[in-house]
Amino acid sequence: MNELEQRWHSYWQDQGIYRYDPTRGRDETFVVDTPPPTVSGVLHIGHCYSFTQTDLVVRYHRMRGDNIFYPMGWDDNGLATERRVQNIFNVRCDPSLPYEGEDSGFERGAQGDTKPISRRRFIELCDVVVEEDERAFKGLFERLGLSCDWNQTYTTVGKHARFVSQLSFLRLLERGEAELRDAPTMWDIDFQSAIAQAEVEDRDKDGAFHRIRFGLESGGSVVIATTRPELIPACIALLAHPDDERYRGLIGSNAISPLFHAPVPIIADEAADPDKGTGILMVCTFGDAADVEWWRRLGVPVREIIGRDGRIKPAP
């Protein structure tokens, strides 16, 4: 900041211009539920744009005399932070290792094989990195002149947030509102953790239809067209439109998958497109979101062929 900006910034902080007053009632308080930005170490124009909009609304209510509760949070608990620490120190967390001690140093930008460290030491390195990143974020937002109350700062990696989050999950389990089960999810083979769709970058690539011949239990064969022939061992059903004359006589019978010789039911479904490929398609667990939807709707079993390490499992 230049000298003039710094002088006024210090004045606003000393006078508590942006400070929340807990003694005033809820009816005269304007509350801002600020979604905490992900602390990734990378600041971009989107951060500035989104919080500028919020700040305009806040300043309007402040000029009307409202008591403003405008906190600032940092979303620093998650895979983004874990990956950032891994990349900075070239380490990975191994919960089976004993604590090395807080004096054990790790070099930034270390090269060579990734070094395993204890969970406690890894968390300490996370604290170091997010503190630096949050300082950079705060400096930018102060430079922009955001009128949030920095006395109300919170973090998702903090002990209080972790305690509340874990307690809420335990209560859900006690009430039977949460359960552990196998289900399709986005999976990170490195972190061995489910991830959100927001963490995934979709990319369009050219593909090709491969025509695959399935045998029929009643004799003969049927040809399907697919862009994912590698999922044949995970095939759980063949679908054809009920009005498609070519396959109407096969509905209710079983096909036999090539190479693996597994029985596959042939099912009528209006979602099957007679004009796409050969008009009959295979449902696999799981090729894409459509496979997941058909699996749930049809109640067919799961054939898992890819392990949590991302490798194809041995054929049973």
C-alpha positions as CSV (number, residue, x, y, z in Angstrom):
1,M,0.0,0.0,0.0
2,N,1.1,3.5,-0.6
3,E,1.4,6.0,2.4
4,L,-2.1,7.4,2.0
5,E,-3.8,4.0,1.7
6,Q,-1.9,2.7,4.7
7,R,-2.8,5.7,6.8
8,W,-6.5,5.3,6.2
9,H,-6.4,1.5,6.5
10,S,-4.8,1.9,9.9
11,Y,-7.4,4.5,10.9
12,W,-10.4,2.2,9.9
13,Q,-8.9,-0.6,11.9
14,D,-8.1,1.5,15.0
15,Q,-11.6,3.0,15.0
16,G,-13.3,-0.4,14.5
17,I,-15.3,0.9,11.6
18,Y,-15.9,-2.6,10.3
19,R,-16.2,-4.3,13.7
20,Y,-19.2,-6.4,14.6
21,D,-21.1,-5.4,17.7
22,P,-22.4,-8.4,19.5
23,T,-24.5,-6.3,22.0
24,R,-26.9,-5.2,19.2
25,G,-30.0,-7.3,18.5
26,R,-30.5,-9.6,15.6
27,D,-33.3,-7.4,14.2
28,E,-30.8,-4.6,13.5
29,T,-27.9,-6.9,12.4
30,F,-27.1,-7.7,8.7
31,V,-25.3,-11.1,8.5
32,V,-23.1,-12.1,5.6
33,D,-22.6,-15.9,5.1
34,T,-19.3,-15.7,3.3
35,P,-18.3,-18.9,1.6
36,P,-14.6,-19.2,2.5
37,P,-12.3,-19.1,-0.5
38,T,-10.0,-22.2,-1.0
39,V,-6.5,-21.3,0.1
40,S,-4.4,-22.7,-2.7
41,G,-1.7,-20.2,-2.8
42,V,-2.9,-18.9,-6.2
43,L,-4.9,-15.6,-6.2
44,H,-6.9,-14.7,-9.3
45,I,-9.3,-12.1,-10.5
46,G,-12.3,-14.3,-9.5
47,H,-11.4,-13.8,-5.8
48,C,-11.5,-10.0,-6.2
49,Y,-14.6,-10.0,-8.3
50,S,-16.8,-12.2,-6.1
51,F,-15.9,-10.5,-2.8
52,T,-16.3,-7.0,-4.3
53,Q,-19.9,-7.8,-5.0
54,T,-20.4,-8.8,-1.4
55,D,-18.7,-5.8,-0.1
56,L,-20.9,-3.4,-2.1
57,V,-24.0,-4.9,-0.4
58,V,-22.3,-4.8,3.0
59,R,-21.4,-1.1,2.6
60,Y,-24.9,-0.2,1.6
61,H,-26.3,-1.8,4.8
62,R,-23.6,-0.2,6.9
63,M,-24.5,3.3,5.6
64,R,-28.1,2.6,6.6
65,G,-26.8,2.1,10.2
66,D,-27.1,-1.7,10.4
67,N,-24.9,-3.7,12.6
68,I,-22.7,-5.8,10.2
69,F,-21.6,-9.3,10.9
70,Y,-19.1,-9.8,8.0
71,P,-16.6,-12.5,8.8
72,M,-13.8,-13.8,6.6
73,G,-13.0,-17.5,6.5
74,W,-10.3,-19.7,4.8
75,D,-11.2,-23.0,3.3
76,D,-7.8,-24.7,4.0
77,N,-8.8,-28.2,5.1
78,G,-8.9,-30.6,2.1
79,L,-7.1,-32.2,-0.8
80,A,-5.9,-28.9,-2.2
81,T,-3.9,-28.2,0.9
82,E,-2.6,-31.7,1.2
83,R,-1.4,-31.7,-2.4
84,R,0.2,-28.3,-2.0
85,V,2.2,-29.5,1.0
86,Q,3.2,-32.6,-0.9
87,N,4.5,-30.5,-3.7
88,I,6.3,-27.9,-1.6
89,F,8.2,-30.3,0.7
90,N,8.1,-33.5,-1.5
91,V,6.6,-35.5,1.4
92,R,3.5,-37.7,1.9
93,C,1.6,-38.7,5.0
94,D,2.0,-42.2,6.4
95,P,-0.1,-42.5,9.6
96,S,1.8,-45.6,10.6
97,L,5.0,-43.7,11.3
98,P,5.9,-42.3,14.7
99,Y,6.1,-38.5,15.2
100,E,9.5,-37.1,14.2
101,G,9.4,-34.1,16.5
102,E,8.7,-30.5,15.8
103,D,12.4,-29.8,15.2
104,S,12.5,-32.2,12.3
105,G,13.0,-30.0,9.2
106,F,12.0,-30.6,5.7
107,E,13.5,-28.7,2.7
108,R,11.2,-26.8,0.4
109,G,11.5,-27.9,-3.2
110,A,13.3,-31.1,-2.2
111,Q,14.0,-33.4,-5.1
112,G,14.1,-37.2,-5.4
113,D,11.7,-39.8,-4.0
114,T,8.8,-38.6,-1.9
115,K,9.6,-38.9,1.8
116,P,6.9,-40.5,4.1
117,I,6.3,-38.6,7.3
118,S,4.0,-39.0,10.3
119,R,0.4,-37.7,10.3
120,R,1.1,-35.3,13.1
121,R,4.2,-33.8,11.4
122,F,2.3,-33.6,8.1
123,I,-0.5,-31.6,9.8
124,E,2.2,-29.2,11.2
125,L,3.5,-28.6,7.7
126,C,0.0,-27.9,6.5
127,D,-0.3,-25.3,9.3
128,V,2.9,-23.6,8.1
129,V,1.8,-23.5,4.4
130,V,-1.8,-22.3,5.0
131,E,-0.6,-19.6,7.4
132,E,1.6,-18.2,4.6
133,D,-1.2,-18.5,2.0
134,E,-3.7,-16.9,4.3
135,R,-1.4,-14.0,4.9
136,A,-1.1,-13.4,1.2
137,F,-4.9,-13.6,0.7
138,K,-5.5,-11.2,3.6
139,G,-3.0,-8.8,2.2
140,L,-4.7,-8.7,-1.2
141,F,-8.2,-8.3,0.3
142,E,-7.0,-5.5,2.6
143,R,-5.4,-3.8,-0.4
144,L,-8.8,-4.0,-2.2
145,G,-10.4,-2.4,0.8
146,L,-12.8,-5.1,1.7
147,S,-14.8,-4.0,4.8
148,C,-14.9,-7.4,6.5
149,D,-14.2,-7.8,10.3
150,W,-10.8,-9.5,10.5
151,N,-11.5,-10.2,14.2
152,Q,-14.1,-12.7,13.0
153,T,-11.7,-14.8,10.9
154,Y,-12.2,-18.6,10.9
155,T,-10.5,-21.5,9.2
156,T,-11.8,-24.9,8.2
157,V,-8.6,-26.6,9.2
158,G,-8.8,-25.1,12.8
159,K,-9.4,-27.4,15.8
160,H,-12.9,-25.9,16.4
161,A,-14.1,-26.5,12.8
162,R,-12.7,-30.1,12.8
163,F,-14.3,-30.8,16.2
164,V,-17.7,-29.6,15.0
165,S,-17.5,-31.4,11.7
166,Q,-16.5,-34.7,13.3
167,L,-19.1,-34.4,16.1
168,S,-21.8,-33.8,13.5
169,F,-20.9,-37.0,11.6
170,L,-20.9,-39.0,14.9
171,R,-24.4,-37.7,15.7
172,L,-25.6,-38.7,12.2
173,L,-24.3,-42.2,12.8
174,E,-26.0,-42.4,16.2
175,R,-29.3,-41.4,14.7
176,G,-28.9,-43.8,11.8
177,E,-28.9,-41.0,9.3
178,A,-25.5,-41.9,7.9
179,E,-24.1,-45.3,6.9
180,L,-21.0,-46.9,5.4
181,R,-21.6,-48.7,2.1
182,D,-20.1,-49.3,-1.3
183,A,-21.3,-46.9,-3.9
184,P,-19.9,-45.3,-7.1
185,T,-17.9,-42.1,-6.4
186,M,-15.2,-39.9,-7.8
187,W,-12.0,-41.5,-6.4
188,D,-8.4,-40.2,-6.1
189,I,-6.0,-43.2,-6.3
190,D,-3.2,-41.1,-4.8
191,F,-5.0,-39.8,-1.7
192,Q,-7.2,-42.9,-1.5
193,S,-10.1,-40.6,-0.9
194,A,-13.4,-39.7,-2.5
195,I,-13.3,-36.3,-4.2
196,A,-15.9,-33.7,-5.3
197,Q,-16.9,-33.3,-9.0
198,A,-15.6,-29.7,-8.6
199,E,-12.1,-31.1,-8.3
200,V,-12.3,-32.9,-11.6
201,E,-11.4,-31.3,-14.9
202,D,-13.5,-32.7,-17.8
203,R,-11.8,-32.9,-21.2
204,D,-13.4,-33.8,-24.5
205,K,-11.5,-36.3,-26.6
206,D,-12.2,-38.0,-29.9
207,G,-13.4,-41.6,-29.6
208,A,-14.4,-44.4,-31.8
209,F,-17.2,-47.0,-31.8
210,H,-16.0,-50.6,-31.5
211,R,-18.3,-53.3,-32.6
212,I,-18.3,-56.2,-30.2
213,R,-20.1,-59.5,-30.7
214,F,-21.9,-61.0,-27.7
215,G,-23.2,-64.6,-27.8
216,L,-26.8,-65.5,-26.9
217,E,-27.8,-68.3,-24.6
218,S,-30.4,-69.3,-27.1
219,G,-27.9,-69.5,-29.9
220,G,-26.6,-66.9,-32.3
221,S,-25.2,-63.6,-31.4
222,V,-25.8,-59.8,-31.2
223,V,-23.5,-56.9,-31.9
224,I,-23.2,-53.9,-29.7
225,A,-21.2,-50.7,-30.4
226,T,-19.2,-49.1,-27.6
227,T,-16.5,-46.5,-27.1
228,R,-15.3,-48.4,-24.0
229,P,-14.4,-52.0,-24.9
230,E,-12.1,-52.2,-21.9
231,L,-15.3,-52.3,-19.7
232,I,-16.6,-55.5,-21.2
233,P,-15.7,-57.5,-18.0
234,A,-17.8,-55.0,-16.1
235,C,-20.9,-55.4,-18.3
236,I,-24.0,-56.0,-16.3
237,A,-26.8,-55.6,-18.9
238,L,-27.6,-55.0,-22.5
239,L,-30.4,-52.4,-23.2
240,A,-32.6,-52.1,-26.3
241,H,-35.6,-49.9,-27.0
242,P,-38.9,-51.9,-26.4
243,D,-40.1,-50.8,-29.9
244,D,-37.0,-51.9,-31.7
245,E,-38.1,-54.8,-33.9
246,R,-34.5,-56.0,-34.2
247,Y,-34.2,-56.9,-30.6
248,R,-37.8,-57.3,-29.3
249,G,-37.5,-61.1,-29.4
250,L,-34.3,-61.0,-27.2
251,I,-35.8,-59.0,-24.3
252,G,-35.8,-61.2,-21.1
253,S,-33.1,-63.5,-22.3
254,N,-29.3,-63.5,-21.6
255,A,-26.4,-62.6,-23.7
256,I,-22.9,-64.0,-23.1
257,S,-20.0,-61.6,-22.8
258,P,-17.0,-62.3,-25.0
259,L,-13.8,-63.5,-23.4
260,F,-15.3,-63.6,-19.9
261,H,-18.4,-65.7,-20.8
262,A,-20.6,-64.0,-18.1
263,P,-24.4,-64.1,-18.5
264,V,-25.7,-60.6,-19.2
265,P,-29.5,-59.9,-19.1
266,I,-31.0,-58.1,-22.1
267,I,-33.5,-55.5,-20.8
268,A,-36.0,-53.2,-22.5
269,D,-35.5,-49.5,-21.8
270,E,-37.0,-46.5,-23.6
271,A,-33.7,-44.6,-23.0
272,A,-31.9,-46.8,-25.5
273,D,-31.5,-44.9,-28.8
274,P,-32.2,-47.2,-31.8
275,D,-30.3,-44.9,-34.1
276,K,-27.1,-44.8,-32.1
277,G,-24.5,-47.4,-32.8
278,T,-26.2,-50.7,-33.4
279,G,-29.2,-49.7,-31.3
280,I,-28.3,-52.0,-28.4
281,L,-25.9,-50.9,-25.8
282,M,-24.1,-52.3,-22.8
283,V,-24.3,-51.0,-19.2
284,C,-21.1,-51.3,-17.2
285,T,-20.2,-50.5,-13.6
286,F,-19.1,-47.9,-14.1
287,G,-18.3,-46.2,-17.4
288,D,-20.0,-42.9,-16.9
289,A,-22.9,-41.1,-15.2
290,A,-25.4,-42.8,-17.5
291,D,-24.2,-46.2,-16.3
292,V,-24.7,-45.2,-12.7
293,E,-28.2,-44.0,-13.4
294,W,-29.1,-47.3,-15.2
295,W,-27.5,-49.4,-12.5
296,R,-29.6,-47.6,-9.8
297,R,-32.9,-47.8,-11.8
298,L,-32.5,-51.4,-13.0
299,G,-31.3,-52.9,-9.8
300,V,-28.6,-54.9,-11.5
301,P,-25.5,-56.1,-9.6
302,V,-22.1,-54.4,-9.5
303,R,-19.1,-56.0,-11.3
304,E,-16.1,-54.2,-10.0
305,I,-13.0,-54.5,-12.2
306,I,-11.0,-51.4,-11.2
307,G,-9.4,-51.4,-7.7
308,R,-8.9,-48.5,-5.4
309,D,-5.3,-48.3,-6.7
310,G,-6.7,-47.6,-10.2
311,R,-5.5,-50.9,-11.6
312,I,-7.6,-53.6,-13.3
313,K,-8.3,-56.4,-10.9
314,P,-7.5,-60.0,-11.8
315,A,-10.3,-61.9,-13.4
316,P,-12.2,-64.1,-10.9
